[in-house]
């Protein structure tokens, strides 16, 4: 799971670079460096997770990578959130001064993360963790499937990170997800970019009450450019596991077969699926048929910038 979480952080860093075109070049370079380093570290995580059960040092190494990835996402989301507030309430001159201060703070925090990344890189060599993906001689199509899985999956570790002021909101939404309502319902969290929608969904997803109440959970990240088949494959593989046999079987399925297969997997299960970062209503429409309503209290959470996404579903809305 650490691999999937780092993949999520890498995606967020890349999205930030695309969206914040006015960033100073020096800051862009630092963020790009951090993104590339995390992407490189990701290729070692499979080997590390196989070895960590018998080695506390490697367990700590994996934990440290998770922490850095989590901190990177938190810094960028906080920056985006505060920048949005600052731009709306400050005059031009004051806004420029505020941005200079915020630029300095972000650059300083990223420098700290950069040092931590270099430290854990040295530990990787000391602990003998190898690049298990590049070292193998598996078929190229299997490598492509792994890359697809990383691109469409996001996850979080067990750290308790949440924006100050949202604790009460999390409790309110938890109550909605856990209430005794047998029909499958959709909870839509919508708002402009940088308001903490994904952070809020992550805290719901990893809540102990949610984990114990929903035996089957899955998380996909849609984004602007999406492929419905890849998203369906990601959910299926998350639920039934990622052995070579299941990957090969799923890879051969057409979209209709994938949809039917996922429905069959979920029909007898109480599930929670998070569909993160939905930009287009069509994306949700292409997925929702795969989520059956077995009247067992299953739930779907959508995070989106568009208020009308999921509007035809039986849903509850929240805007952070």
ZADO-1210 file (C-alpha; in nm, 4 decimals, padded with zeros to 6 digits):
<atoms>
<atom x="00.0000" y="00.0000" z="00.0000" code="UNK" pos="1"/>
<atom x="00.2949" y="00.2341" z="00.0533" code="UNK" pos="2"/>
<atom x="00.3607" y="00.2111" z="-00.3203" code="UNK" pos="3"/>
<atom x="00.0089" y="00.3303" z="-00.4005" code="UNK" pos="4"/>
<atom x="00.0304" y="00.6170" z="-00.1519" code="UNK" pos="5"/>
<atom x="00.3597" y="00.7442" z="-00.2948" code="UNK" pos="6"/>
<atom x="00.1995" y="00.7218" z="-00.6395" code="UNK" pos="7"/>
<atom x="-00.0761" y="00.9502" z="-00.5129" code="UNK" pos="8"/>
<atom x="00.1792" y="01.2038" z="-00.3876" code="UNK" pos="9"/>
<atom x="00.3685" y="01.1949" z="-00.7179" code="UNK" pos="10"/>
<atom x="00.0461" y="01.2646" z="-00.9055" code="UNK" pos="11"/>
<atom x="-00.0417" y="01.5567" z="-00.6767" code="UNK" pos="12"/>
<atom x="00.3030" y="01.7093" z="-00.7232" code="UNK" pos="13"/>
<atom x="00.2679" y="01.6786" z="-01.0996" code="UNK" pos="14"/>
<atom x="-00.0803" y="01.8334" z="-01.0950" code="UNK" pos="15"/>
<atom x="00.0507" y="02.1217" z="-00.8833" code="UNK" pos="16"/>
<atom x="00.3241" y="02.1968" z="-01.1376" code="UNK" pos="17"/>
<atom x="00.0658" y="02.2039" z="-01.4167" code="UNK" pos="18"/>
<atom x="-00.1842" y="02.4231" z="-01.2322" code="UNK" pos="19"/>
<atom x="00.0583" y="02.6734" z="-01.0752" code="UNK" pos="20"/>
<atom x="00.2165" y="02.8012" z="-01.3944" code="UNK" pos="21"/>
<atom x="00.3248" y="03.1279" z="-01.2278" code="UNK" pos="22"/>
<atom x="00.5498" y="02.9618" z="-00.9698" code="UNK" pos="23"/>
<atom x="00.9066" y="03.0837" z="-00.9469" code="UNK" pos="24"/>
<atom x="01.1423" y="02.8692" z="-01.1473" code="UNK" pos="25"/>
<atom x="01.3500" y="02.7807" z="-00.8423" code="UNK" pos="26"/>
<atom x="01.0422" y="02.6512" z="-00.6579" code="UNK" pos="27"/>
<atom x="00.9214" y="02.4608" z="-00.9646" code="UNK" pos="28"/>
<atom x="01.2619" y="02.2956" z="-00.9906" code="UNK" pos="29"/>
<atom x="01.2507" y="02.1898" z="-00.6254" code="UNK" pos="30"/>
<atom x="00.9016" y="02.0429" z="-00.6590" code="UNK" pos="31"/>
<atom x="00.9969" y="01.8665" z="-00.9823" code="UNK" pos="32"/>
<atom x="01.3063" y="01.7208" z="-00.8121" code="UNK" pos="33"/>
<atom x="01.0980" y="01.5946" z="-00.5205" code="UNK" pos="34"/>
<atom x="00.8415" y="01.4427" z="-00.7578" code="UNK" pos="35"/>
<atom x="01.1114" y="01.2576" z="-00.9530" code="UNK" pos="36"/>
<atom x="01.2835" y="01.1334" z="-00.6371" code="UNK" pos="37"/>
<atom x="00.9584" y="00.9942" z="-00.4958" code="UNK" pos="38"/>
<atom x="00.8874" y="00.8300" z="-00.8306" code="UNK" pos="39"/>
<atom x="01.2320" y="00.6699" z="-00.8168" code="UNK" pos="40"/>
<atom x="01.1817" y="00.5558" z="-00.4557" code="UNK" pos="41"/>
<atom x="00.8505" y="00.4024" z="-00.5553" code="UNK" pos="42"/>
<atom x="01.0299" y="00.1403" z="-00.7631" code="UNK" pos="43"/>
<atom x="01.2020" y="00.0102" z="-00.4470" code="UNK" pos="44"/>
<atom x="00.8939" y="-00.0122" z="-00.2278" code="UNK" pos="45"/>
<atom x="00.7782" y="-00.3555" z="-00.3438" code="UNK" pos="46"/>
<atom x="01.1082" y="-00.5081" z="-00.2358" code="UNK" pos="47"/>
<atom x="01.1030" y="-00.3109" z="00.0883" code="UNK" pos="48"/>
<atom x="00.7508" y="-00.4225" z="00.1790" code="UNK" pos="49"/>
<atom x="00.8451" y="-00.7862" z="00.1139" code="UNK" pos="50"/>
<atom x="01.1397" y="-00.7552" z="00.3528" code="UNK" pos="51"/>
<atom x="00.9915" y="-00.5324" z="00.6224" code="UNK" pos="52"/>
<atom x="00.8143" y="-00.8055" z="00.8221" code="UNK" pos="53"/>
<atom x="01.1461" y="-00.9279" z="00.9584" code="UNK" pos="54"/>
<atom x="01.3409" y="-00.6045" z="00.9760" code="UNK" pos="55"/>
<atom x="01.2348" y="-00.3067" z="01.1875" code="UNK" pos="56"/>
<atom x="01.4836" y="-00.0820" z="01.0086" code="UNK" pos="57"/>
<atom x="01.3093" y="-00.1422" z="00.6760" code="UNK" pos="58"/>
<atom x="00.9689" y="-00.0918" z="00.8396" code="UNK" pos="59"/>
<atom x="01.0947" y="00.2466" z="00.9547" code="UNK" pos="60"/>
<atom x="01.2269" y="00.3226" z="00.6047" code="UNK" pos="61"/>
<atom x="00.8852" y="00.2557" z="00.4501" code="UNK" pos="62"/>
<atom x="00.7196" y="00.4651" z="00.7215" code="UNK" pos="63"/>
<atom x="00.9559" y="00.7555" z="00.6515" code="UNK" pos="64"/>
<atom x="00.8742" y="00.7510" z="00.2803" code="UNK" pos="65"/>
<atom x="00.5038" y="00.7567" z="00.3645" code="UNK" pos="66"/>
<atom x="00.5614" y="01.0504" z="00.5975" code="UNK" pos="67"/>
<atom x="00.7487" y="01.2504" z="00.3340" code="UNK" pos="68"/>
<atom x="00.4835" y="01.1830" z="00.0703" code="UNK" pos="69"/>
<atom x="00.2094" y="01.2816" z="00.3158" code="UNK" pos="70"/>
<atom x="00.3937" y="01.6008" z="00.4138" code="UNK" pos="71"/>
<atom x="00.4497" y="01.6946" z="00.0484" code="UNK" pos="72"/>
<atom x="00.0781" y="01.6710" z="-00.0276" code="UNK" pos="73"/>
<atom x="-00.0082" y="01.8625" z="00.2902" code="UNK" pos="74"/>
<atom x="00.2292" y="02.1485" z="00.2024" code="UNK" pos="75"/>
<atom x="00.0867" y="02.1882" z="-00.1476" code="UNK" pos="76"/>
<atom x="-00.2762" y="02.1663" z="-00.0372" code="UNK" pos="77"/>
<atom x="-00.2186" y="02.4207" z="00.2383" code="UNK" pos="78"/>
<atom x="-00.0380" y="02.6527" z="-00.0042" code="UNK" pos="79"/>
<atom x="-00.3222" y="02.6294" z="-00.2574" code="UNK" pos="80"/>
<atom x="-00.5865" y="02.6827" z="00.0110" code="UNK" pos="81"/>
<atom x="-00.4153" y="02.9864" z="00.1625" code="UNK" pos="82"/>
<atom x="-00.3316" y="03.1313" z="-00.1806" code="UNK" pos="83"/>
<atom x="-00.6987" y="03.1145" z="-00.2753" code="UNK" pos="84"/>
<atom x="-00.7985" y="03.2989" z="00.0403" code="UNK" pos="85"/>
<atom x="-00.5227" y="03.5553" z="00.0027" code="UNK" pos="86"/>
<atom x="-00.6031" y="03.6359" z="-00.3576" code="UNK" pos="87"/>
<atom x="-00.9660" y="03.7024" z="-00.2746" code="UNK" pos="88"/>
<atom x="-00.9177" y="03.9291" z="00.0259" code="UNK" pos="89"/>
<atom x="-00.6010" y="04.1283" z="-00.0274" code="UNK" pos="90"/>
<atom x="-00.5178" y="04.4263" z="-00.2379" code="UNK" pos="91"/>
<atom x="-00.2587" y="04.3901" z="-00.5127" code="UNK" pos="92"/>
<atom x="00.0394" y="04.5250" z="-00.3184" code="UNK" pos="93"/>
<atom x="-00.0452" y="04.3298" z="-00.0024" code="UNK" pos="94"/>
<atom x="-00.1117" y="04.0200" z="-00.2095" code="UNK" pos="95"/>
<atom x="00.2346" y="04.0393" z="-00.3638" code="UNK" pos="96"/>
<atom x="00.3919" y="04.0652" z="-00.0185" code="UNK" pos="97"/>
<atom x="00.1824" y="03.7748" z="00.1047" code="UNK" pos="98"/>
<atom x="00.2854" y="03.5607" z="-00.1904" code="UNK" pos="99"/>
<atom x="00.6520" y="03.6382" z="-00.1281" code="UNK" pos="100"/>
<atom x="00.6146" y="03.5243" z="00.2319" code="UNK" pos="101"/>
<atom x="00.4231" y="03.2127" z="00.1335" code="UNK" pos="102"/>
<atom x="00.6810" y="03.1345" z="-00.1364" code="UNK" pos="103"/>
<atom x="00.9565" y="03.1521" z="00.1261" code="UNK" pos="104"/>
<atom x="00.7671" y="02.9257" z="00.3676" code="UNK" pos="105"/>
<atom x="00.6934" y="02.6622" z="00.1034" code="UNK" pos="106"/>
<atom x="01.0498" y="02.6694" z="-00.0293" code="UNK" pos="107"/>
<atom x="01.1819" y="02.6266" z="00.3256" code="UNK" pos="108"/>
<atom x="00.9518" y="02.3299" z="00.3938" code="UNK" pos="109"/>
<atom x="01.0399" y="02.1665" z="00.0634" code="UNK" pos="110"/>
<atom x="01.4108" y="02.2064" z="00.1402" code="UNK" pos="111"/>
<atom x="01.3486" y="02.0182" z="00.4651" code="UNK" pos="112"/>
<atom x="01.1724" y="01.7369" z="00.2772" code="UNK" pos="113"/>
<atom x="01.4543" y="01.7323" z="00.0220" code="UNK" pos="114"/>
<atom x="01.7061" y="01.6684" z="00.2977" code="UNK" pos="115"/>
<atom x="01.4886" y="01.3888" z="00.4369" code="UNK" pos="116"/>
<atom x="01.4665" y="01.2263" z="00.0933" code="UNK" pos="117"/>
<atom x="01.8443" y="01.2304" z="00.0574" code="UNK" pos="118"/>
<atom x="01.8747" y="01.0731" z="00.4032" code="UNK" pos="119"/>
<atom x="01.6395" y="00.7851" z="00.3259" code="UNK" pos="120"/>
<atom x="01.8155" y="00.7325" z="-00.0084" code="UNK" pos="121"/>
<atom x="02.1338" y="00.6584" z="00.1820" code="UNK" pos="122"/>
<atom x="01.9450" y="00.4252" z="00.4153" code="UNK" pos="123"/>
<atom x="01.8072" y="00.2326" z="00.1165" code="UNK" pos="124"/>
<atom x="02.1577" y="00.1459" z="00.0059" code="UNK" pos="125"/>
<atom x="02.2568" y="00.0517" z="00.3608" code="UNK" pos="126"/>
<atom x="01.9572" y="-00.1802" z="00.4027" code="UNK" pos="127"/>
<atom x="02.0077" y="-00.3511" z="00.0666" code="UNK" pos="128"/>
<atom x="01.6673" y="-00.2618" z="-00.0782" code="UNK" pos="129"/>
<atom x="01.6675" y="-00.3299" z="-00.4519" code="UNK" pos="130"/>
<atom x="01.4691" y="-00.2027" z="-00.7495" code="UNK" pos="131"/>
<atom x="01.2576" y="-00.5122" z="-00.7862" code="UNK" pos="132"/>
<atom x="01.0570" y="-00.3813" z="-01.0820" code="UNK" pos="133"/>
<atom x="01.3474" y="-00.2912" z="-01.3086" code="UNK" pos="134"/>
<atom x="01.5460" y="-00.5971" z="-01.2034" code="UNK" pos="135"/>
<atom x="01.2820" y="-00.8408" z="-01.3220" code="UNK" pos="136"/>
<atom x="01.2464" y="-00.9800" z="-01.6703" code="UNK" pos="137"/>
<atom x="00.8689" y="-00.9941" z="-01.6835" code="UNK" pos="138"/>
<atom x="00.6778" y="-00.9135" z="-02.0018" code="UNK" pos="139"/>
<atom x="00.6403" y="-00.5498" z="-02.0978" code="UNK" pos="140"/>
<atom x="00.2621" y="-00.5659" z="-02.0829" code="UNK" pos="141"/>
<atom x="00.2790" y="-00.6617" z="-01.7159" code="UNK" pos="142"/>
<atom x="00.4997" y="-00.3587" z="-01.6462" code="UNK" pos="143"/>
<atom x="00.2449" y="-00.1448" z="-01.8289" code="UNK" pos="144"/>
<atom x="-00.0304" y="-00.2843" z="-01.6062" code="UNK" pos="145"/>
<atom x="00.1680" y="-00.1939" z="-01.2956" code="UNK" pos="146"/>
<atom x="00.2210" y="00.1601" z="-01.4259" code="UNK" pos="147"/>
<atom x="-00.1510" y="00.1918" z="-01.4977" code="UNK" pos="148"/>
<atom x="-00.2366" y="00.0710" z="-01.1486" code="UNK" pos="149"/>
<atom x="-00.0076" y="00.3328" z="-00.9983" code="UNK" pos="150"/>
<atom x="-00.1489" y="00.6113" z="-01.2122" code="UNK" pos="151"/>
<atom x="-00.5108" y="00.5490" z="-01.1142" code="UNK" pos="152"/>
<atom x="-00.4697" y="00.4589" z="-00.7474" code="UNK" pos="153"/>
<atom x="-00.4264" y="00.6821" z="-00.4478" code="UNK" pos="154"/>
<atom x="-00.4046" y="00.5897" z="-00.0825" code="UNK" pos="155"/>
<atom x="-00.2982" y="00.7218" z="00.2552" code="UNK" pos="156"/>
<atom x="-00.0942" y="00.5928" z="00.5437" code="UNK" pos="157"/>
<atom x="-00.2067" y="00.5718" z="00.9052" code="UNK" pos="158"/>
<atom x="-00.0904" y="00.9173" z="01.0096" code="UNK" pos="159"/>
<atom x="-00.3527" y="01.1572" z="01.1425" code="UNK" pos="160"/>
<atom x="-00.3183" y="01.4576" z="00.9136" code="UNK" pos="161"/>
<atom x="-00.6178" y="01.6874" z="00.8773" code="UNK" pos="162"/>
<atom x="-00.6647" y="02.0594" z="00.8274" code="UNK" pos="163"/>
<atom x="-00.7342" y="02.2464" z="01.1490" code="UNK" pos="164"/>
<atom x="-01.1064" y="02.3147" z="01.1709" code="UNK" pos="165"/>
<atom x="-01.2224" y="02.0099" z="00.9760" code="UNK" pos="166"/>
<atom x="-01.2387" y="01.7649" z="01.2678" code="UNK" pos="167"/>
<atom x="-01.6052" y="01.8439" z="01.3292" code="UNK" pos="168"/>
<atom x="-01.6782" y="01.8079" z="00.9595" code="UNK" pos="169"/>
<atom x="-01.5185" y="01.4629" z="00.9534" code="UNK" pos="170"/>
<atom x="-01.7369" y="01.3507" z="01.2437" code="UNK" pos="171"/>
<atom x="-02.0506" y="01.4814" z="01.0711" code="UNK" pos="172"/>
<atom x="-01.9691" y="01.3002" z="00.7477" code="UNK" pos="173"/>
<atom x="-01.8746" y="00.9821" z="00.9326" code="UNK" pos="174"/>
<atom x="-02.2201" y="00.9836" z="01.0861" code="UNK" pos="175"/>
<atom x="-02.3715" y="01.0110" z="00.7378" code="UNK" pos="176"/>
<atom x="-02.1641" y="00.7218" z="00.6057" code="UNK" pos="177"/>
<atom x="-02.2322" y="00.4980" z="00.9050" code="UNK" pos="178"/>
<atom x="-02.6020" y="00.5634" z="00.9587" code="UNK" pos="179"/>
<atom x="-02.8421" y="00.2718" z="00.9323" code="UNK" pos="180"/>
<atom x="-02.9577" y="00.3332" z="00.5764" code="UNK" pos="181"/>
<atom x="-02.9519" y="00.0110" z="00.3713" code="UNK" pos="182"/>
<atom x="-02.9677" y="00.1752" z="00.0280" code="UNK" pos="183"/>
<atom x="-02.6380" y="00.2549" z="-00.1393" code="UNK" pos="184"/>
<atom x="-02.5793" y="00.6289" z="-00.1206" code="UNK" pos="185"/>
<atom x="-02.3297" y="00.8675" z="-00.2769" code="UNK" pos="186"/>
<atom x="-02.1591" y="01.1409" z="-00.0761" code="UNK" pos="187"/>
<atom x="-02.0289" y="01.4203" z="-00.2986" code="UNK" pos="188"/>
<atom x="-01.7557" y="01.6505" z="-00.1625" code="UNK" pos="189"/>
<atom x="-01.7226" y="01.9423" z="-00.4016" code="UNK" pos="190"/>
<atom x="-01.5394" y="02.2722" z="-00.4155" code="UNK" pos="191"/>
<atom x="-01.2563" y="02.4552" z="-00.5896" code="UNK" pos="192"/>
<atom x="-00.9095" y="02.3048" z="-00.6108" code="UNK" pos="193"/>
<atom x="-00.6939" y="02.3273" z="-00.2978" code="UNK" pos="194"/>
<atom x="-00.9798" y="02.3310" z="-00.0439" code="UNK" pos="195"/>
<atom x="-00.8834" y="01.9949" z="00.1023" code="UNK" pos="196"/>
<atom x="-01.1455" y="01.7683" z="-00.0572" code="UNK" pos="197"/>
<atom x="-00.9043" y="01.4780" z="-00.0986" code="UNK" pos="198"/>
<atom x="-00.7614" y="01.5288" z="00.2497" code="UNK" pos="199"/>
<atom x="-01.1110" y="01.5152" z="00.3936" code="UNK" pos="200"/>
<atom x="-01.1947" y="01.1999" z="00.1973" code="UNK" pos="201"/>
<atom x="-00.8682" y="01.0385" z="00.3081" code="UNK" pos="202"/>
<atom x="-00.9491" y="01.0958" z="00.6741" code="UNK" pos="203"/>
<atom x="-01.2920" y="00.9405" z="00.6251" code="UNK" pos="204"/>
<atom x="-01.1444" y="00.6459" z="00.4341" code="UNK" pos="205"/>
<atom x="-00.8900" y="00.5537" z="00.7014" code="UNK" pos="206"/>
<atom x="-01.1155" y="00.6131" z="01.0031" code="UNK" pos="207"/>
<atom x="-01.1194" y="00.3027" z="01.2278" code="UNK" pos="208"/>
<atom x="-01.5012" y="00.3077" z="01.2271" code="UNK" pos="209"/>
<atom x="-01.5043" y="00.3033" z="00.8469" code="UNK" pos="210"/>
<atom x="-01.2433" y="00.0274" z="00.8273" code="UNK" pos="211"/>
<atom x="-01.4435" y="-00.1933" z="01.0639" code="UNK" pos="212"/>
<atom x="-01.7807" y="-00.1157" z="00.9028" code="UNK" pos="213"/>
<atom x="-01.6821" y="-00.1655" z="00.5367" code="UNK" pos="214"/>
<atom x="-01.4994" y="-00.4970" z="00.4803" code="UNK" pos="215"/>
<atom x="-01.4384" y="-00.3986" z="00.1183" code="UNK" pos="216"/>
<atom x="-01.2836" y="-00.0609" z="00.0396" code="UNK" pos="217"/>
<atom x="-01.1232" y="00.0807" z="-00.2736" code="UNK" pos="218"/>
<atom x="-00.9885" y="00.4171" z="-00.3885" code="UNK" pos="219"/>
<atom x="-00.9397" y="00.5445" z="-00.7424" code="UNK" pos="220"/>
<atom x="-00.8170" y="00.8813" z="-00.8699" code="UNK" pos="221"/>
<atom x="-00.9854" y="00.9953" z="-01.1913" code="UNK" pos="222"/>
<atom x="-00.8322" y="01.3380" z="-01.2812" code="UNK" pos="223"/>
<atom x="-00.8912" y="01.5297" z="-01.6048" code="UNK" pos="224"/>
<atom x="-00.7590" y="01.2645" z="-01.8383" code="UNK" pos="225"/>
<atom x="-00.9075" y="00.9287" z="-01.7491" code="UNK" pos="226"/>
<atom x="-00.9669" y="00.5879" z="-01.8992" code="UNK" pos="227"/>
<atom x="-01.2772" y="00.4060" z="-01.7751" code="UNK" pos="228"/>
<atom x="-01.1262" y="00.0631" z="-01.8359" code="UNK" pos="229"/>
<atom x="-00.8159" y="00.1510" z="-01.6334" code="UNK" pos="230"/>
<atom x="-01.0311" y="00.2757" z="-01.3465" code="UNK" pos="231"/>
<atom x="-01.2442" y="-00.0394" z="-01.3435" code="UNK" pos="232"/>
<atom x="-00.9311" y="-00.2557" z="-01.3528" code="UNK" pos="233"/>
<atom x="-00.7853" y="-00.0657" z="-01.0592" code="UNK" pos="234"/>
<atom x="-01.0915" y="-00.1260" z="-00.8418" code="UNK" pos="235"/>
<atom x="-01.1083" y="-00.4934" z="-00.9399" code="UNK" pos="236"/>
<atom x="-00.7399" y="-00.5508" z="-00.8671" code="UNK" pos="237"/>
<atom x="-00.7694" y="-00.3650" z="-00.5376" code="UNK" pos="238"/>
<atom x="-01.0521" y="-00.5945" z="-00.4268" code="UNK" pos="239"/>
<atom x="-00.9375" y="-00.9326" z="-00.5549" code="UNK" pos="240"/>
<atom x="-00.5609" y="-00.8868" z="-00.5347" code="UNK" pos="241"/>
<atom x="-00.2843" y="-00.8344" z="-00.7903" code="UNK" pos="242"/>
<atom x="-00.1416" y="-01.1764" z="-00.8692" code="UNK" pos="243"/>
<atom x="-00.0016" y="-01.2307" z="-01.2176" code="UNK" pos="244"/>
<atom x="-00.2986" y="-01.4553" z="-01.3016" code="UNK" pos="245"/>
<atom x="-00.5621" y="-01.1998" z="-01.1981" code="UNK" pos="246"/>
<atom x="-00.3767" y="-00.9162" z="-01.3713" code="UNK" pos="247"/>
<atom x="-00.3606" y="-01.1157" z="-01.6937" code="UNK" pos="248"/>
<atom x="-00.7283" y="-01.2106" z="-01.6698" code="UNK" pos="249"/>
<atom x="-00.8461" y="-00.8556" z="-01.6057" code="UNK" pos="250"/>
<atom x="-00.6225" y="-00.7150" z="-01.8779" code="UNK" pos="251"/>
<atom x="-00.7996" y="-00.9273" z="-02.1426" code="UNK" pos="252"/>
<atom x="-01.1507" y="-00.8088" z="-02.0487" code="UNK" pos="253"/>
<atom x="-01.3535" y="-00.5625" z="-02.2540" code="UNK" pos="254"/>
<atom x="-01.5144" y="-00.2661" z="-02.0774" code="UNK" pos="255"/>
<atom x="-01.8569" y="-00.4333" z="-02.0485" code="UNK" pos="256"/>
<atom x="-01.6975" y="-00.7452" z="-01.9025" code="UNK" pos="257"/>
<atom x="-01.5009" y="-00.5381" z="-01.6536" code="UNK" pos="258"/>
<atom x="-01.8171" y="-00.3606" z="-01.5443" code="UNK" pos="259"/>
<atom x="-02.0053" y="-00.6887" z="-01.5004" code="UNK" pos="260"/>
<atom x="-01.7132" y="-00.8499" z="-01.3217" code="UNK" pos="261"/>
<atom x="-01.6888" y="-00.5631" z="-01.0732" code="UNK" pos="262"/>
<atom x="-02.0633" y="-00.5690" z="-01.0103" code="UNK" pos="263"/>
<atom x="-02.0394" y="-00.9394" z="-00.9371" code="UNK" pos="264"/>
<atom x="-01.7491" y="-00.8853" z="-00.6964" code="UNK" pos="265"/>
<atom x="-01.9390" y="-00.6145" z="-00.5074" code="UNK" pos="266"/>
<atom x="-02.2907" y="-00.7612" z="-00.5065" code="UNK" pos="267"/>
<atom x="-02.2476" y="-00.9654" z="-00.1884" code="UNK" pos="268"/>
<atom x="-02.0150" y="-00.7180" z="-00.0171" code="UNK" pos="269"/>
<atom x="-02.0677" y="-00.4082" z="00.1925" code="UNK" pos="270"/>
<atom x="-01.8300" y="-00.1695" z="00.0244" code="UNK" pos="271"/>
<atom x="-01.6960" y="00.1852" z="00.0326" code="UNK" pos="272"/>
<atom x="-01.5418" y="00.3217" z="-00.2873" code="UNK" pos="273"/>
<atom x="-01.3808" y="00.6659" z="-00.3083" code="UNK" pos="274"/>
<atom x="-01.3840" y="00.8174" z="-00.6574" code="UNK" pos="275"/>
<atom x="-01.1365" y="01.1015" z="-00.6163" code="UNK" pos="276"/>
<atom x="-01.0825" y="01.4113" z="-00.8318" code="UNK" pos="277"/>
<atom x="-01.3709" y="01.3760" z="-01.0790" code="UNK" pos="278"/>
<atom x="-01.3596" y="01.6605" z="-01.3313" code="UNK" pos="279"/>
<atom x="-01.6381" y="01.5528" z="-01.5641" code="UNK" pos="280"/>
<atom x="-01.9879" y="01.4287" z="-01.5004" code="UNK" pos="281"/>
<atom x="-01.9389" y="01.1730" z="-01.7782" code="UNK" pos="282"/>
<atom x="-01.6601" y="01.0073" z="-01.5779" code="UNK" pos="283"/>
<atom x="-01.8956" y="00.9245" z="-01.2907" code="UNK" pos="284"/>
<atom x="-02.1719" y="00.8199" z="-01.5295" code="UNK" pos="285"/>
<atom x="-01.9325" y="00.5704" z="-01.6926" code="UNK" pos="286"/>
<atom x="-01.8492" y="00.4120" z="-01.3557" code="UNK" pos="287"/>
<atom x="-02.1661" y="00.4165" z="-01.1466" code="UNK" pos="288"/>
<atom x="-02.3286" y="00.1160" z="-01.3174" code="UNK" pos="289"/>
<atom x="-02.0544" y="-00.1021" z="-01.1717" code="UNK" pos="290"/>
<atom x="-02.1569" y="-00.0163" z="-00.8136" code="UNK" pos="291"/>
<atom x="-02.4594" y="-00.2332" z="-00.7234" code="UNK" pos="292"/>
<atom x="-02.7189" y="-00.1397" z="-00.4658" code="UNK" pos="293"/>
<atom x="-02.7605" y="-00.4586" z="-00.2642" code="UNK" pos="294"/>
<atom x="-02.9399" y="-00.2774" z="00.0187" code="UNK" pos="295"/>
<atom x="-02.6539" y="-00.3554" z="00.2580" code="UNK" pos="296"/>
<atom x="-02.5405" y="-00.0020" z="00.3452" code="UNK" pos="297"/>
<atom x="-02.2700" y="00.0377" z="00.0804" code="UNK" pos="298"/>
<atom x="-02.1389" y="00.3878" z="00.0117" code="UNK" pos="299"/>
<atom x="-01.9539" y="00.5845" z="-00.2574" code="UNK" pos="300"/>
<atom x="-01.7636" y="00.9079" z="-00.1935" code="UNK" pos="301"/>
<atom x="-01.6948" y="01.1457" z="-00.4841" code="UNK" pos="302"/>
<atom x="-01.4567" y="01.4424" z="-00.4653" code="UNK" pos="303"/>
<atom x="-01.5043" y="01.6932" z="-00.7434" code="UNK" pos="304"/>
<atom x="-01.4768" y="02.0575" z="-00.8426" code="UNK" pos="305"/>
<atom x="-01.8142" y="02.0399" z="-01.0187" code="UNK" pos="306"/>
<atom x="-02.1344" y="02.0608" z="-00.8185" code="UNK" pos="307"/>
<atom x="-02.3385" y="01.8729" z="-01.0786" code="UNK" pos="308"/>
<atom x="-02.1200" y="01.5594" z="-01.0781" code="UNK" pos="309"/>
<atom x="-02.3320" y="01.2722" z="-00.9519" code="UNK" pos="310"/>
<atom x="-02.6454" y="01.4860" z="-00.9511" code="UNK" pos="311"/>
<atom x="-02.8610" y="01.2023" z="-01.0830" code="UNK" pos="312"/>
<atom x="-02.7573" y="00.9720" z="-00.8001" code="UNK" pos="313"/>
<atom x="-02.9139" y="00.9496" z="-00.4592" code="UNK" pos="314"/>
<atom x="-02.6524" y="01.1558" z="-00.2810" code="UNK" pos="315"/>
<atom x="-02.5624" y="01.4031" z="-00.0113" code="UNK" pos="316"/>
<atom x="-02.3406" y="01.7002" z="-00.0842" code="UNK" pos="317"/>
<atom x="-02.0741" y="01.8743" z="00.1138" code="UNK" pos="318"/>
<atom x="-01.8663" y="02.1761" z="00.0175" code="UNK" pos="319"/>
<atom x="-01.5557" y="02.2366" z="00.2347" code="UNK" pos="320"/>
</atoms>
